[in-house]
Every structure is written in structure tokens, then in C-alpha cells.
């Protein structure tokens, strides 16, 4: 497999891992509000999502730091996508750093 193809596949895998991770987080928060045992739900979700992400990074990288870095970039691109996709209708975008004002 050529190096470029490997990096493209690593990016796509990172996007998939990120979508699963952050989509799962969104799902957990939505369900946790009305859950009878939210602590178990949140802990189980965190453990599952983190295990999947770390295992995915391990298998995608296959000992190659360039693939690992590309996969992590895809992971954070998915974070941006899922954050925008799950925004409530009419919700305004908040700046990354608040302009002060205590």
C-alpha cells in the first residue's frame, strides 16, 4: 500500500472514530438527563468510547507515527463536524475564549 493511501485511510478512520466518540458523547448526555442511574450510564459510555478510540488509534497507526498523527487529526475534524451537527436550532455560536467579564 502506498504511503499516501495509508495516510488517507488513517484520516478516514480518524473521522470515523471521532464521529463514534463524540456522537456517543452527545447520545450519552441526551439520555443521561432522564436516566434513573446517570452515573452508570456516563461511566460506561466513557469507558466504551475511550476503549474504542484508543484501540482504533493503535490498530490504524500500526506503529507508524505519521498514520497516528493523521488519525488524530481526523478525530478532531470529526469533533468539529459533530459539534456543528448536534447544535440546537437557533443556538448561537460561542467564541472559543470568552472575552472576560467576571
N, C-alpha and C positions, 0 to 999 in steps of 0.2 A: 504494500500500500504506500502510495506517495506521501510525503510529509504534509503537503498541503491538504490532501484529502483527509488525513488523520486529524489535522487541526480543525477542519470544517466539521467533521463528525464530533470532535470534542466540544466544539462550540454548540452544536445542536443538542448534544447530550446534556451540556450545562443548562441550556434553556429548558429542556425537559425536566431536569432535576429541580431547577428553580421554580418552575411552574407547579410542580408537585409540592415542593416545600412551602412556598408562600400561598398557594391555593389551599393547601391543607391547613395552614395557619388561619386563613380567612374563614374557612369552614369551621374550624375549632372555635374561634371567637363567636361566630354566629350561633353555634349550637351550645356553647358554654354558658351563655346568658340564661338560657332556660333549662339547663341541665340540673338534675337532682344532686349530682355529685361532680361539680365542675373541676375540682382538684384532680380527680382521677382522669377525667377527660383531657385536661390540659397536660398533665404529666405523661399520659400515654401517647398523646399526639406529639409532644416534644420528643420523646424517646424514639417514636416511629419515624418522624420526619428527619431527625438528626442522623439516625442509623442509616436510612435510605440515602441521604445526601453524602455522608462520609463513605459509605460503601460504593456509591456511584462514582465519586471522585477517585477512589482507589482503583476501581476497575477501568475507568476511562483513561486515567493517566498511565497505567501500565509501566510505572517507573520513569516516565518522561515528564520533566518539569514543564516543558512547553505546552504539552497537552493538558496538564493540570491547570496551568495558568489560564489557558483558553477556556477550559471548562468552567472555571470560577468566574471568568468574565461573562460567559453565557448565563451562569447562575444569577449574577447581579443584573443582567439585562432583563431576565425574566422577572426579577423583583420589580423593576420599573414598570414592566408591562402589566403584571398582576395588580400592582398598586393603582394604576390608572384604570384598569378594567373593573375593579371592585369598588371604586369611589361611588359614594351615594349620589343620586341625581341632585343637582343644584349645589353640591358641596364645592366650596371654593378651594383652590389650591393654596396650601400654606407654604411659606418660604422655608428653606432648609434651616436657616438660622433666624430666630426671631430677632427683631430689631431692638431688643432691650425692653425697657419699660416695666420695672417692678413696682 
